[in-house]
Amino acid sequence: MSEDFSDIPEELYLATEAHVKYIQSLDTRKDEYDYWLTEHLRLNGLYWGLTALHLLGHPDALPRADAIDFVLSCQHENGGFGAAPGHDAHMLSTVSAVQILAMLDAFDELEKRGKGKEQVGKYIASLQNRQTGTFAGDEWGEEDTRFLYGAFNALSLLGLLHLVDVDKAVEHIAACANFDGGYGVSPGAESHAGQIFTCVAALTIAGRQDLIDKERLGRWLSERQIAGGGLNGRPEKKEDVCYSWWVLSSLEMIGKTHWINKSQLAAFILRCQDMEKGGISDRPGNMVDVWHTVFGIAGLSLLKYPGLQPVNEVYCMPKSTISRIFGR
């Protein structure tokens, strides 16, 4: 069923071509200081840009072969991936690498020219604390539910979820639940929309949505919409386009997206666009970046805004990719 966006002003529309050109331009700015300041996000940035292009209906706007070559150049002997060549392996960049290869249907290249799926799976599994179920981001040991979700995301895409103790990880997520239905970064920590996404998505991958208090969580999430139509990440904070994904995808997973005003949210996201140069910012009038661009576009896709490919609410990847991998 299509959504009704007829009350959105005509001057607010999705600037698809501008966004495609903006994403294509990101790797051509090597003479700019900011390009090198963000090297630690390079592989994540490729995932963000490629996902946005797929959802915009332009999956071939970046050269496939070059993208695969870059991903494989970031892999270490232990199977993990760094953010860029020469960077230490990390869970987050490894997850992005797996997602990119999944979207490009290039797992065969990982087997031929990389270290192979099994080695990637072993690297991810090595970051789990088998006593607590938690996951570290790298060998230095910082733990966070982001890393737990990332592990479930990548391992399930690789068909290797059996390499980790899923039940123990689920126990840890349950311990992060709060009285308001939300989840924090660790047991006892404040509920936050980003952490809620990671916990709800991980429970969904594990087939354990029975542990979620959907009524309380739905109420907390729907209260994130403020007067301007945008969503914030926790009470008393400003709205931000990225929560158009973290909040809305969580509502989608528990079947409560009808608890917010979808048209107002779509209008807020559209107001955050740079209509001429492309890209989406956190709030109207601010500088655009690829992070807010992908999550703004993914949010619009979840809202069923016209002209976009459908996004999977658990993986933040095109539904077509998830269907191809899981056969559903």
C-alpha positions as CSV (number, residue, x, y, z in Angstrom):
1,M,0.0,0.0,0.0
2,S,1.5,3.4,-1.0
3,E,1.7,6.2,1.5
4,D,-0.1,9.6,1.0
5,F,2.5,12.4,0.7
6,S,0.1,14.8,-1.0
7,D,0.4,17.4,1.8
8,I,4.1,17.8,1.2
9,P,4.8,21.1,-0.7
10,E,5.6,20.6,-4.4
11,E,9.1,22.3,-4.0
12,L,10.1,19.4,-1.7
13,Y,11.0,16.4,-3.8
14,L,13.8,13.8,-3.9
15,A,16.8,15.2,-5.8
16,T,17.9,11.8,-7.1
17,E,20.3,12.9,-9.8
18,A,22.0,15.4,-7.5
19,H,22.5,12.8,-4.8
20,V,24.0,10.3,-7.3
21,K,26.5,12.9,-8.5
22,Y,27.3,13.9,-4.9
23,I,28.1,10.2,-4.0
24,Q,30.1,9.7,-7.2
25,S,32.2,12.8,-6.3
26,L,33.3,11.7,-2.9
27,D,36.4,9.7,-3.9
28,T,37.5,12.5,-6.3
29,R,38.3,15.0,-3.5
30,K,41.8,13.8,-2.6
31,D,43.2,17.3,-2.6
32,E,40.8,18.3,0.3
33,Y,41.9,18.1,3.9
34,D,38.6,16.5,5.0
35,Y,39.2,13.6,2.7
36,W,42.3,12.5,4.6
37,L,40.7,13.3,8.0
38,T,38.0,10.7,7.3
39,E,40.3,7.9,6.1
40,H,39.3,5.9,9.2
41,L,35.8,5.8,7.8
42,R,36.7,4.9,4.1
43,L,35.2,1.4,4.0
44,N,32.2,2.4,6.0
45,G,31.7,5.4,3.6
46,L,31.8,3.0,0.6
47,Y,29.0,1.0,2.2
48,W,27.0,4.1,3.0
49,G,27.4,5.5,-0.6
50,L,26.7,2.2,-2.3
51,T,23.6,1.5,-0.3
52,A,22.3,4.9,-1.1
53,L,22.9,4.4,-4.8
54,H,21.1,1.0,-4.7
55,L,18.1,2.5,-3.0
56,L,18.1,5.4,-5.5
57,G,17.9,2.9,-8.3
58,H,21.5,3.6,-9.6
59,P,23.4,0.5,-8.4
60,D,26.0,0.8,-11.2
61,A,26.9,4.4,-10.5
62,L,30.2,3.3,-8.9
63,P,32.5,1.0,-10.8
64,R,31.9,-2.6,-9.4
65,A,35.4,-3.9,-10.1
66,D,37.1,-0.9,-8.4
67,A,34.8,-1.3,-5.4
68,I,35.7,-5.0,-5.0
69,D,39.4,-4.3,-5.4
70,F,39.3,-1.7,-2.7
71,V,37.4,-3.9,-0.3
72,L,39.8,-6.8,-0.8
73,S,42.8,-4.4,-0.4
74,C,41.6,-3.7,3.2
75,Q,41.7,-7.3,4.3
76,H,44.2,-8.7,6.8
77,E,45.6,-12.2,7.1
78,N,43.3,-12.9,10.1
79,G,40.3,-12.4,7.8
80,G,39.3,-9.0,9.3
81,F,39.1,-5.7,7.3
82,G,40.6,-2.4,8.2
83,A,38.9,1.0,7.3
84,A,41.5,1.5,4.5
85,P,44.7,-0.2,3.4
86,G,47.2,-0.2,6.3
87,H,44.5,0.3,9.0
88,D,44.0,-2.3,11.8
89,A,41.2,-4.8,11.4
90,H,38.0,-3.8,13.2
91,M,34.5,-5.2,13.5
92,L,32.7,-2.2,12.0
93,S,34.9,-2.1,8.8
94,T,34.6,-5.9,8.5
95,V,30.8,-5.7,8.6
96,S,30.9,-2.9,6.0
97,A,33.1,-5.1,3.8
98,V,30.7,-8.0,4.0
99,Q,27.7,-5.8,3.2
100,I,29.5,-4.3,0.2
101,L,30.4,-7.7,-1.2
102,A,26.9,-8.9,-0.6
103,M,25.4,-6.0,-2.5
104,L,27.8,-6.5,-5.3
105,D,27.2,-10.3,-5.4
106,A,30.9,-10.7,-4.9
107,F,31.4,-13.4,-2.3
108,D,33.0,-15.5,-5.0
109,E,35.7,-12.8,-5.3
110,L,36.3,-13.1,-1.5
111,E,37.0,-16.8,-2.0
112,K,39.2,-16.4,-5.1
113,R,41.2,-13.4,-4.2
114,G,40.6,-12.7,-0.6
115,K,41.0,-14.8,2.6
116,G,37.6,-16.5,2.1
117,K,34.3,-16.4,4.1
118,E,35.4,-18.9,6.7
119,Q,38.4,-16.7,7.7
120,V,36.2,-13.7,8.0
121,G,33.8,-15.6,10.1
122,K,36.6,-16.8,12.4
123,Y,37.9,-13.3,12.8
124,I,34.4,-12.1,13.9
125,A,33.9,-15.1,16.2
126,S,37.3,-14.4,17.9
127,L,35.9,-11.1,19.1
128,Q,33.2,-12.7,21.2
129,N,33.6,-13.0,25.0
130,R,32.2,-16.5,25.5
131,Q,31.5,-15.9,29.2
132,T,29.4,-12.8,28.7
133,G,28.2,-13.1,25.1
134,T,29.4,-9.6,24.3
135,F,31.6,-8.6,21.3
136,A,34.6,-6.4,21.1
137,G,35.3,-4.0,18.2
138,D,38.9,-5.2,17.8
139,E,41.8,-6.8,19.6
140,W,41.9,-4.0,22.1
141,G,38.7,-5.0,23.7
142,E,36.1,-2.2,23.6
143,E,32.7,-3.8,23.9
144,D,29.4,-2.4,22.6
145,T,26.1,-3.7,21.4
146,R,26.9,-2.1,18.0
147,F,29.6,-4.8,17.6
148,L,27.2,-7.6,18.7
149,Y,24.7,-6.5,16.0
150,G,27.5,-6.1,13.5
151,A,28.7,-9.7,14.2
152,F,25.1,-11.1,13.7
153,N,24.6,-9.0,10.6
154,A,27.8,-10.1,8.8
155,L,27.8,-13.7,10.0
156,S,24.2,-14.3,9.0
157,L,25.0,-12.9,5.5
158,L,28.0,-15.2,5.3
159,G,25.9,-18.2,6.5
160,L,28.2,-18.6,9.5
161,L,26.2,-17.5,12.5
162,H,26.8,-20.9,14.1
163,L,30.4,-19.9,14.8
164,V,29.3,-17.8,17.7
165,D,27.3,-18.4,20.9
166,V,24.0,-16.8,19.9
167,D,22.2,-17.7,23.1
168,K,24.8,-16.0,25.3
169,A,24.7,-12.9,23.1
170,V,20.9,-12.8,23.4
171,E,21.2,-13.0,27.2
172,H,23.4,-10.0,27.1
173,I,20.9,-8.0,25.0
174,A,18.1,-8.9,27.4
175,A,20.2,-7.6,30.2
176,C,20.5,-4.2,28.4
177,A,16.7,-3.7,28.4
178,N,15.3,-0.8,30.4
179,F,12.0,-0.2,32.1
180,D,10.9,2.1,29.3
181,G,11.2,-0.8,26.7
182,G,14.4,0.6,25.2
183,Y,18.0,-0.6,25.3
184,G,21.2,1.0,26.3
185,V,24.8,0.4,25.3
186,S,25.3,-1.9,28.3
187,P,23.2,-3.1,31.2
188,G,21.9,-0.1,33.2
189,A,22.7,2.4,30.5
190,E,20.2,5.0,29.2
191,S,17.9,4.0,26.4
192,H,19.1,5.4,23.0
193,A,17.6,5.0,19.6
194,G,20.8,3.9,18.0
195,Q,21.4,1.2,20.6
196,I,17.7,0.2,20.4
197,F,18.2,-0.5,16.7
198,T,21.3,-2.7,17.3
199,C,19.5,-4.7,20.0
200,V,16.2,-5.1,18.2
201,A,17.9,-6.0,14.9
202,A,20.2,-8.5,16.6
203,L,17.2,-10.1,18.4
204,T,15.3,-10.2,15.0
205,I,18.3,-12.0,13.3
206,A,18.4,-14.5,16.2
207,G,14.6,-15.1,16.0
208,R,14.1,-13.8,19.6
209,Q,11.7,-10.9,19.2
210,D,9.7,-12.6,22.0
211,L,12.0,-10.9,24.4
212,I,11.0,-7.4,23.2
213,D,8.3,-5.4,25.1
214,K,6.8,-4.1,21.8
215,E,4.1,-1.9,23.4
216,R,6.5,0.0,25.7
217,L,9.2,0.2,23.1
218,G,6.8,1.4,20.4
219,R,5.6,4.1,22.7
220,W,9.2,5.3,23.6
221,L,10.2,5.3,19.9
222,S,7.1,7.1,18.7
223,E,7.7,9.8,21.3
224,R,10.9,10.6,19.5
225,Q,9.0,12.6,16.8
226,I,9.1,16.3,17.6
227,A,7.1,19.3,16.3
228,G,9.0,19.8,13.1
229,G,8.4,16.2,12.0
230,G,11.9,14.9,12.6
231,L,13.0,12.3,15.1
232,N,15.5,12.5,17.9
233,G,17.6,9.8,19.6
234,R,16.5,10.3,23.2
235,P,14.3,12.8,25.2
236,E,15.1,16.5,25.1
237,K,17.5,16.2,22.1
238,K,17.3,17.9,18.7
239,E,15.9,16.0,15.7
240,D,18.5,14.5,13.3
241,V,18.0,12.8,9.9
242,C,20.0,9.7,11.0
243,Y,17.2,8.8,13.5
244,S,14.9,8.6,10.5
245,W,16.6,5.2,10.2
246,W,17.4,4.2,13.7
247,V,13.9,4.9,15.1
248,L,11.9,4.1,12.0
249,S,13.6,0.8,11.3
250,S,13.0,-0.3,14.9
251,L,9.4,0.7,14.6
252,E,9.2,-1.3,11.4
253,M,10.7,-4.4,13.0
254,I,8.0,-4.4,15.8
255,G,5.2,-3.4,13.5
256,K,4.5,0.1,14.9
257,T,5.4,2.6,12.1
258,H,1.8,3.8,12.1
259,W,2.4,5.3,15.5
260,I,4.2,8.3,13.9
261,N,3.3,10.9,11.3
262,K,5.0,9.6,8.2
263,S,4.3,12.6,5.9
264,Q,5.8,15.0,8.4
265,L,8.9,12.9,8.8
266,A,9.3,12.6,5.0
267,A,9.0,16.4,4.7
268,F,11.7,16.9,7.3
269,I,14.1,14.6,5.5
270,L,13.4,16.3,2.2
271,R,14.1,19.7,3.8
272,C,17.6,18.5,4.7
273,Q,18.7,18.0,1.1
274,D,21.1,20.1,-0.8
275,M,18.9,20.3,-3.9
276,E,21.7,21.6,-6.2
277,K,24.9,19.8,-5.1
278,G,23.2,16.7,-3.6
279,G,23.6,15.1,-0.2
280,I,21.5,15.2,2.9
281,S,22.4,16.9,6.2
282,D,21.4,16.3,9.8
283,R,19.1,19.3,9.9
284,P,17.9,21.8,7.3
285,G,20.7,24.2,6.2
286,N,23.6,22.3,7.6
287,M,26.5,20.7,5.7
288,V,25.7,17.4,4.0
289,D,27.6,14.2,4.4
290,V,27.3,10.6,3.1
291,W,26.3,9.2,6.6
292,H,23.2,11.4,6.8
293,T,22.6,10.9,3.0
294,V,22.2,7.1,3.3
295,F,20.1,7.2,6.4
296,G,17.9,9.9,5.1
297,I,17.3,7.9,1.9
298,A,16.8,4.7,3.8
299,G,14.3,6.4,6.0
300,L,12.4,7.6,2.9
301,S,12.5,4.1,1.5
302,L,11.0,2.7,4.7
303,L,8.3,5.4,4.4
304,K,7.6,4.1,0.9
305,Y,8.4,7.4,-0.6
306,P,8.0,7.1,-4.4
307,G,11.0,6.5,-6.7
308,L,13.1,4.5,-4.2
309,Q,13.9,0.8,-4.0
310,P,12.7,-1.0,-0.8
311,V,15.2,-1.3,2.0
312,N,15.4,-4.1,4.5
313,E,14.8,-2.8,8.0
314,V,17.2,-5.2,9.7
315,Y,20.3,-5.0,7.5
316,C,20.0,-1.5,6.0
317,M,20.5,-3.0,2.6
318,P,18.3,-3.4,-0.5
319,K,15.6,-6.0,0.0
320,S,16.6,-7.4,-3.3
321,T,20.0,-8.2,-1.9
322,I,18.6,-9.9,1.2
323,S,16.1,-11.9,-0.9
324,R,19.0,-13.1,-3.1
325,I,21.1,-14.2,-0.2
326,F,18.4,-15.7,2.0
327,G,15.9,-16.7,-0.7
328,R,13.1,-14.8,0.8
